[in-house]
Structures are given as structure tokens and as C-alpha cells.
Amino acid sequence: MSKKIAVSGDAGSFSEEAGLLYAQRQGWEKPEIIFAIDMDGVLKSVTTGEAEYGIFPVVNSRGGLVQTAFEAMGKYLFKMIDELWFEVYQCLMVLPGVKKEDITNITTHPQAISQCERYIKREFPNAKLNDWEDTAKAAKDLADGVLPCDTAVIAPARSAQIYKLDLLDKGIQDNHPNLTTFIIVESRK
């Protein structure tokens, strides 16, 4: 029977990548990933028994504490069992055919904005920045037409592949390395 891991993100998120890496390190073959989108969803999945484990980011070397993680942690009883340091490579993606000069909006998770602040100021000084609940969900929502076509999203490269978006720039984070600490949790029994 495969392990069920709730991750804070959609398909293609850094949390999914971190969850799969952690499962591999534990020797868990083909874990079932539950896309809980946010930290609240992860902790709810773990405490209700929908998932055996949860994984979500808590701090980044550039962006600092992930505020939404700490807000969610205050609402649930859980047990932290491990941590995983993961290097995050942020990428800029758009709908097919959209060029850099067409971009007037950048949509992503607030952590990604803070991790790419210098890049955004240099490349898109006039773009409107829009907070989204998850980087990969922003990519999915752009592909699904939820976001306007003049929008670029900052997300993992894998999101561009999954949602058939054009990758305009890779490794746009300000810090190299750009490390994020994820914690692995389980239900407090």
C-alpha cells in the first residue's frame, strides 16, 4: 500500500517535488500525492486521516518565514517528524506566444515574489504584482484562462511543462542557492 502525502500546492509545485524527494529518501515507492493547495489544507488532510503525512514550506533563505504556514499551524494538532532542505529554482512562464514586452501582470505566491524581487524590479518595473495561493496553481490558472493573457507567473519549471506554458526565464531567484525548509508532519495520535 502506498503512502498518502498531502502537499501544499498543485501538480508541479515545489511542495510536490519536495514530497516526492522525501518519499524517495524514505524508500516509499509511488506515494499517493494529495494536492491540498495550501498549508491549512495539508494540516486538515493529516488531522482528518485523509493523508498519513503532510509536507509544506516554513522558511526560505531569501523570503524568510512563510507566514501562511505559521497561521495554519496554530489551528491544528500535529506532530513534526522531519525536515527537508530543498533548493528552489523560480521560473517565469507565460501562455504560448506571449513575449516579455506583453507582460503587465505577474502572479504567484508572495514567497516567490520576495525571492525574485530584484529580478522583477529590473525586468518588469511597471508590472502589477498579484498574490496567489500557490505557484503551481497560478500556472494552472493561467493555462485555464482564469488569469488574463498578459500575465506571467513565477513557478517551478515543471509547471510550465505540465500546463503547456512557455518558459521565458529560469533561475530568476535573487539568491543562489535559494533554499527552502519544508517540514514533514503526521497526525498527533
N, C-alpha and C positions, 0 to 999 in steps of 0.2 A: 504494500500500500504506500502510495506516495505521500510525502509531507505536504501540508497545506500552509502556504506562506502568504500573508496579506502584505501588500506593499503600498506605500503612499505614492501613487502615481498611476498613470495609464500605461498601456503597452508602449514600450520604447522609453520608459522613464529611467533615470539613474537609479531609483529605488528598485526597479525590476532587475537591472543589471547587478546591483549590489546583492539582492536576494538570491539570484542565480549563482553568483560567485560564492556567497556564503554556503548555499546548499552543496555546491561542488566541493568546497573545502571540508564539509561535514560528511561527504560521501553519500549524500542523498540523491538518488537518481530520479530524474524527471519530476521535480516538485510541481505541485499544482499552485500556480500563482493566482491570487485573488487581487484584482486591481481595486483597491479601496480608495483611490484618488487622493485622500488627504490623511493626515495623522489621526484625526478623530475617527475616520473610517477604519483605519488599521487597528486602533485600540478597541473599537467596538467589535470588530471581527474576532479579535483574540479573546476578549472577555465573554462574548456570547458563545464561543466554541466553534464558530464558522471556520476559523483558522487556528492551527496549532501554534504558529509563530507569526510575528509581525516584524517588519523592518522599516525604519524611517530615519531620515537625517535629523541630527540635532545641532550640529555646529559645522561651519565652514571656515577655512583658514582666511578667507577674504571677507565673506559676508557675515561672519560671527554666528551668534545663536540664531537658530531657526525658531522664531517667536511662536509660530503656529504649533510647533511640536510641543513646546512647554505649556501652551494653553490646553492642548488636548491631554497631556499627561496629568494635568490637575483634575481631570474629570473621571478617570478610570483607575481601577486597581489592577496592577500587572506586575510582573517580575522581569527585570532586565537580566538577560542571561549572557550577553556577549556584546562586543562592539566590532565594527569593521571600518577601517580607514580605506577610503576609495578615492582615486583621483578622477576629478570631473573635468571633462573637456566640453565646453559650451560651443555650440554651433549656431549660425544664423541661417534660417531657411525661409523660403517663400513658395508661393504657388508657382507651378511651371510657367516660365516665360517672364515672370516679374523681374525687373532689374533693380539694382541698388537705388538708382535715382527715382524709382517709382514709390519707394517706401516712405510712408508718412506716419505709420504706427509701428511700435514694437510691443509685442505682447508676450509675457512669460511670467513665471513665478518671481516674486520680489527678490528671492535669493539670487536668481540668475541675473537680474538687473544689477544688484550690488556687486556681483562677481565680475561683471563686464562693463562697469561704469566708465572707465577711461576709453574703452573701445567705442561705446555708444556716443560719448561726447565728441570723440574725434570723427567718427564716421557718419553719425546721424544727429548733429547738434539740434536740429529742429523737430525731430520725431517726437510724437506723443507716446509716452510710456504707459502701458496698461498692465496692471497686476492680474495674474491668472492663478488659479488654484494649483496648477501643475504644469511643468514644462511640456511634457508629452501630450497632455490634454490640450494645451494651446496648439500644438502641431496638428492634432486630430481635428480640433475645432476649425482651424484654418482650412484644412483639406475638405471638411464637411460643409464649408460655406457659412459657418457661424460668425467668422471674423471677416471684415472687409478685405478685398483682394490687394489693397495697398499696405497690408500688414505683413511684417516679418515676425517670426517667432524665434526665440532662443531656446534651444532644446538639444538633447543628445543627437548625435549623427544618426543613430539607429531610428530615431523618429522620422527623419527625412525619408529613409528607406521604406519604413512601414507605411507611411501615409502618402508616399509618392510626391514629395516636395523637392524643390531644387535646393541644394546646399550651396549657399553663396560664400560662406567663410567658416573655417574650422579653427578650433582652439582660440576663441576670442576672449577667453577669461583673462583678467588682468594679472593674476598670479600664476606662476609656473613653478612648482606644482600647485594645483588648485585642489586641496584635499578636503573631503567632507567626511565627518564621522557619522556613521549610521549605528543605531543600536538595534539589537535583536531582543524581542520581548516574547514572553509567553504568559498565559493566564496565571494569576496568583491563586493557587489552589489551597 
